[in-house]
Amino acid sequence: MPTVDVRTVRALSGAVVAALLLGVGLPARAADAPPSAPAPIVLAPIDPATSTATRPTPAGVTAQIGDLVRGRLGTSSVLVLDPGTGTVLYDKAPAKGRIPASTTKLTTAVAALTALGPQSRLPTTAYRDGDTVYLVGGGDPTLRRRGGGNPLAGGDASLRDLARQVADSLGSSARVTVVYDATAFRGPVLGPGWPASWPAEGIVAPVTALVVDKARKPGSVSRVADPPKQAGQVFASMLRDLGVTVTSVAAGTRSDGATEIGRVQSAPVADLVQRMLTDSDDDIAEALGHLAGGAAVGEPTFAGGARAATQALTELSIDTAGLDLADASGLSRANRIPVRVLGSLLSDVALGTHPVLGTVASGLAVAGLTGTLADRYTSAATRPGRGFVHAKTGTLTGVVGLAGTVQDADGRVLVFAMIANDVASIPATRETMDVVASRLAACGCSG
């Protein structure tokens, strides 16, 4: 039975703790047996002063992964670190800025958590000035038409709930004009280099401060071209259903003399960050980027979000040389991130250096179990990583990325970051990266 340390036990779910204490149901590292119990949601912060796990060596890590990186990852950057000691265990072009795809969301998470605060919530509000009702978007990318549930218990804010509040305030005999206000965000609604067809193809919504159901058309994955207009029309329809006469619906800006008559709020930013990372949600990422840009540098735009992320990393003493961001989701091919930046960020997360970043750790998908890694780590070569690799994925045409943490066979937590560009086969490159991470999980790498 492996040694159980108190810090690890505190981080595990009850089922896993029981398994550890009883010596049964432990997550298996053998290639033929996936873990039978849930993986830890997040590994406990590393305490270098008390860690007794055997330290891996650069020679040991190179022996395990060097052949794969050299032979199968082509135009790539790779970095493996021991955050407990700061030792670089393996590196290949760590300072080279490469197209990062959705590993960009790691920098967005830092920007959002530091600029907005983990417990802040995003409001969607209604105001009244005479016979005009203003629907004001506050940047919530998770607002739903109805049935959102409790945002403090895993749900989303509901536009229907807001309409009820407004109808109750107005009374059923009211006759009003609805003005929808999305001025909390500015600038282009599509990111640098994004094809104009992406919203219609369902890839991502135009980025606006007022959006409902991610701007999807009913019964379709396709997104509308004007999300605030859609939200305003849906809101007006709901008011009509509740007995309010709505004479017109138009875009505009809330008047200074208007009085608030209704409010719904998103889940806390920490929850949104976790969802963004686990599921690689582009809509949440871009909303958080714009909001961070507004809060940190006064620019609720794509460029402002990029500046906010760079500023946040700099304030955490992370060297941002070679970092060049264009959007918050990683959809833009104009983004460039060196794996050194991701490695430093994840090392801070693993060490718990900045408690505000704790959500980054819990947001990483767990290999073979959650989020964008749920359907991976199924081959004989990758099953040893199931439950032990926690990472953010990234994929664009010709681009594959994987960056996160892995607990090795000696119980030591390592940080890794891999980005490959000019990729000929995305499935093959993903598998190679998963094998690299799984080899780190399966070895002590101290030889």
Stockholm file with secondary structure:
# STOCKHOLM 1.0

chainA/1-447         MPTVDVRTVRALSGAVVAALLLGVGLPARAADAPPSAPAPIVLAPIDPATSTATRPTPAGVTAQIGDLVRGRLGTSSVLVLDPGTGTVLYDKAPAKGRIPASTTKLTTAVAALTALGPQSRLPTTAYRDGDTVYLVGGGDPTLRRRGGGNPLAGGDASLRDLARQVADSLGSSARVTVVYDATAFRGPVLGPGWPASWPAEGIVAPVTALVVDKARKPGSVSRVADPPKQAGQVFASMLRDLGVTVTSVAAGTRSDGATEIGRVQSAPVADLVQRMLTDSDDDIAEALGHLAGGAAVGEPTFAGGARAATQALTELSIDTAGLDLADASGLSRANRIPVRVLGSLLSDVALGTHPVLGTVASGLAVAGLTGTLADRYTSAATRPGRGFVHAKTGTLTGVVGLAGTVQDADGRVLVFAMIANDVASIPATRETMDVVASRLAACGCSG
#=GR chainA/1-447 SS CCCCCHHHHHHSCHHHHHHHHHTCSCCCCSTTCCCSSCCCSSCCCCCTTTCCSCCCCHHHHHHHHHHHHHHHCCSEEEEEEETTTTEEEEEESTTCCBCCGGGGHHHHHHHHHHHHCTTCCCEEEEEEETTEEEEEECCCTTCBSSCCCCGGGTCCCBHHHHHHHHHHHHCTTCEEEEEEECTTSCSCSSCTTCCTTHHHHTSCCCCCSCCSGGGBCTTSSCBCSCHHHHHHHHHHHHHHHTTCEEEEEEECCCCTTCEEEEEEECSCHHHHHHHHHHHTCHHHHHHHHHHHHHHHHSCCSHHHHHHHHHHHHHHTTCCCTTCBCSCSSSCCTTCBBCHHHHHHHHHHHHHTSSGGGHHHHHHSEETTTSGGGTTCCCSTTTGGGTTTEEEEEEEETTEEEEEEEEECTTSCEEEEEEEECSCSCHHHHHHHHHHHHHHHHHCCCCC
#=GC SS_cons         CCCCCHHHHHHSCHHHHHHHHHTCSCCCCSTTCCCSSCCCSSCCCCCTTTCCSCCCCHHHHHHHHHHHHHHHCCSEEEEEEETTTTEEEEEESTTCCBCCGGGGHHHHHHHHHHHHCTTCCCEEEEEEETTEEEEEECCCTTCBSSCCCCGGGTCCCBHHHHHHHHHHHHCTTCEEEEEEECTTSCSCSSCTTCCTTHHHHTSCCCCCSCCSGGGBCTTSSCBCSCHHHHHHHHHHHHHHHTTCEEEEEEECCCCTTCEEEEEEECSCHHHHHHHHHHHTCHHHHHHHHHHHHHHHHSCCSHHHHHHHHHHHHHHTTCCCTTCBCSCSSSCCTTCBBCHHHHHHHHHHHHHTSSGGGHHHHHHSEETTTSGGGTTCCCSTTTGGGTTTEEEEEEEETTEEEEEEEEECTTSCEEEEEEEECSCSCHHHHHHHHHHHHHHHHHCCCCC
//
